[in-house]
Amino acid sequence: MPRARPPAAVEKQARRLGASKKAEDAVVEYLQAQGFDVAARNLRLGHLEVDIVGLRDGLAVLVEVRTRGATAYEKPLASVAGKKKMRLLHAADRLWRGYLSKRPDVARMRIDVAGVTFGVDGSVHIEYIPGAITA
């Protein structure tokens, strides 16, 4: 029988998931303001996941959204390294081969990373890096 999680751990996870959704919502708004159509959110590719897939002018962008609170030691973009980069590259390859390359409106693909920081006053700051991850 699985162990029950302490209430504090459940509460912390709920806050984290709420912040992640809020961060993704902010990045979706940012992409739409840049003229992208959002084709998918939290797209599952087997054991892999892509946070956001956007489309504009023959370009598909896969966006990894990372978030941190205002008092965090590490900035959100610093958390994309090593294994995470490899998972994103693998997800991009799987998405391109299985779906995007077959679409007549998609000619190329890029992997972007968005770092979202929440201020203590509730403000949202997005640092967006187009083409942040390459093979």
C-alpha positions as semicolon CSV with decimal commas, in nm:
position;residue;x (nm);y (nm);z (nm)
1;M;0,000;0,000;0,000
2;P;0,142;0,343;-0,094
3;R;0,242;0,572;0,186
4;A;0,023;0,875;0,241
5;R;0,201;1,205;0,187
6;P;0,211;1,448;0,477
7;P;-0,034;1,739;0,437
8;A;0,253;1,990;0,409
9;A;0,402;1,800;0,113
10;V;0,065;1,784;-0,062
11;E;0,012;2,155;-0,006
12;K;0,359;2,239;-0,140
13;Q;0,300;2,030;-0,453
14;A;-0,036;2,199;-0,511
15;R;0,128;2,544;-0,487
16;R;0,401;2,435;-0,729
17;L;0,146;2,302;-0,981
18;G;-0,054;2,624;-0,951
19;A;0,258;2,831;-1,018
20;S;0,348;2,613;-1,317
21;K;0,004;2,661;-1,472
22;K;0,019;3,034;-1,407
23;A;0,363;3,047;-1,572
24;E;0,242;2,851;-1,875
25;D;-0,063;3,079;-1,904
26;A;0,169;3,384;-1,908
27;V;0,389;3,230;-2,179
28;V;0,083;3,139;-2,389
29;E;-0,026;3,504;-2,372
30;Y;0,327;3,612;-2,467
31;L;0,331;3,377;-2,769
32;Q;-0,012;3,490;-2,885
33;A;0,103;3,853;-2,863
34;Q;0,394;3,753;-3,091
35;G;0,148;3,615;-3,348
36;F;0,171;3,245;-3,264
37;D;-0,125;3,011;-3,258
38;V;-0,102;2,771;-2,966
39;A;-0,149;2,420;-3,108
40;A;-0,095;2,223;-2,787
41;R;-0,026;2,251;-2,417
42;N;0,125;1,980;-2,199
43;L;0,157;1,752;-2,500
44;R;0,245;1,396;-2,395
45;L;0,474;1,196;-2,623
46;G;0,502;0,867;-2,439
47;H;0,704;0,944;-2,127
48;L;0,805;1,286;-2,265
49;E;0,613;1,612;-2,243
50;V;0,625;1,943;-2,429
51;D;0,482;2,236;-2,233
52;I;0,364;2,445;-2,530
53;V;0,363;2,401;-2,908
54;G;0,311;2,720;-3,108
55;L;0,274;2,773;-3,483
56;R;0,343;3,081;-3,698
57;D;0,442;3,127;-4,063
58;G;0,560;2,769;-4,119
59;L;0,751;2,760;-3,790
60;A;0,664;2,527;-3,505
61;V;0,810;2,623;-3,168
62;L;0,834;2,381;-2,878
63;V;0,850;2,582;-2,559
64;E;0,983;2,456;-2,227
65;V;0,852;2,672;-1,943
66;R;1,056;2,693;-1,624
67;T;0,955;2,889;-1,319
68;R;1,099;3,005;-0,989
69;G;0,977;3,225;-0,709
70;A;1,121;3,570;-0,641
71;T;1,343;3,445;-0,359
72;A;1,481;3,137;-0,538
73;Y;1,859;3,106;-0,551
74;E;1,866;2,957;-0,902
75;K;1,710;3,142;-1,194
76;P;1,454;2,945;-1,399
77;L;1,666;2,919;-1,714
78;A;1,957;2,773;-1,517
79;S;1,743;2,468;-1,447
80;V;1,751;2,356;-1,813
81;A;2,064;2,147;-1,848
82;G;2,190;1,796;-1,916
83;K;1,910;1,543;-1,894
84;K;1,637;1,803;-1,950
85;K;1,802;1,919;-2,273
86;M;1,829;1,561;-2,394
87;R;1,462;1,494;-2,312
88;L;1,356;1,806;-2,501
89;L;1,565;1,708;-2,804
90;H;1,418;1,359;-2,795
91;A;1,062;1,498;-2,766
92;A;1,128;1,738;-3,055
93;D;1,257;1,455;-3,272
94;R;0,956;1,237;-3,189
95;L;0,710;1,522;-3,255
96;W;0,879;1,618;-3,584
97;R;0,896;1,263;-3,721
98;G;0,553;1,157;-3,602
99;Y;0,349;1,464;-3,677
100;L;0,494;1,804;-3,764
101;S;0,694;1,699;-4,072
102;K;0,370;1,569;-4,225
103;R;0,188;1,900;-4,188
104;P;0,194;2,113;-4,505
105;D;0,187;2,434;-4,297
106;V;0,504;2,349;-4,101
107;A;0,846;2,381;-4,266
108;R;1,077;2,407;-3,966
109;M;1,094;2,367;-3,591
110;R;1,271;2,538;-3,303
111;I;1,305;2,468;-2,931
112;D;1,261;2,775;-2,713
113;V;1,285;2,815;-2,337
114;A;1,084;3,059;-2,129
115;G;1,189;3,142;-1,775
116;V;0,910;3,285;-1,562
117;T;0,976;3,457;-1,231
118;F;0,704;3,568;-0,993
119;G;0,772;3,879;-0,790
120;V;0,676;3,907;-0,424
121;D;0,418;4,165;-0,538
122;G;0,258;3,912;-0,775
123;S;0,420;4,051;-1,088
124;V;0,526;3,813;-1,365
125;H;0,854;3,846;-1,556
126;I;0,918;3,634;-1,867
127;E;1,265;3,579;-2,007
128;Y;1,218;3,416;-2,348
129;I;1,504;3,262;-2,545
130;P;1,424;3,158;-2,904
131;G;1,632;2,863;-3,024
132;A;1,770;2,804;-2,675
133;I;1,829;2,432;-2,735
134;T;1,994;2,292;-3,045
135;A;2,119;1,947;-3,138
